Amino acid sequence: MSRNDIRLRRKMMTSRRIERHKDYDSLMSRYQKGSWARRMIKWVIVLIVILLAVYLAFFIL
């Protein structure tokens, strides 16, 4: 079995995967909640970096 065959077998549609995708709305709502959290974490990190840069610029120099 080649690597490509193994990859294709992993991606095969199983009965469980079919059931999960039948309820597409709940699947997307779970994804949206997770992506919102990731976006908020990114914004908090950016804000901390900007505040740190401003602090260093005014108080160290």
N, C-alpha and C positions, 0 to 999 in steps of 0.2 A: 504494500500500500504506500503510495507516495504522499508527500506532505500535502499536496493539493487535495487528495482524496480524504485525508483526515480532516482538513479544514471544511470541506463540503459536508462531511458527515456531522460535524459539530453544528453546522448551520441548518441542518435538515429541520423541517417543520415537524415537531412532535405534537401529540394530542394536547399536552400541557401548554405549549407555546400557542397553538391554535386557540385554545380557550382564553388565554390571556389577551390575545389580540382581538377577540370578538368583542370584548368590553373595552374598546379603544378609548372612550371618554375617561374612564377611571385611570387607564394607563397614562394618558396624557396629563391628567391632573396631578398624578404622583410625580411625573417628570417636571411639570411646571413648578411644583413646590420645591423640589430639589434644586432646580436651576435658579429660583429666586434666592434661595439661601446662599448659593455659590456667588451670585451677583452681589449680594449684600456684603459677603466676606471680602470680595475684591475691592468694593468701594471703601470699606473700613480700612483695609490695608493701604490703599492709595491715600486716604485722608491722613493716616498716621505718618506715612512717608513725607507728605507735604508739610505737616505740622513740625516734624522733626527737622526738615530742611530749613524752614523759617526760623525755628529755634536756634539752630546752629549758625545761621546767617547773622542773626541779630546779637546773640550773646557771646559767641566765640570770636567773631571778627570785630 
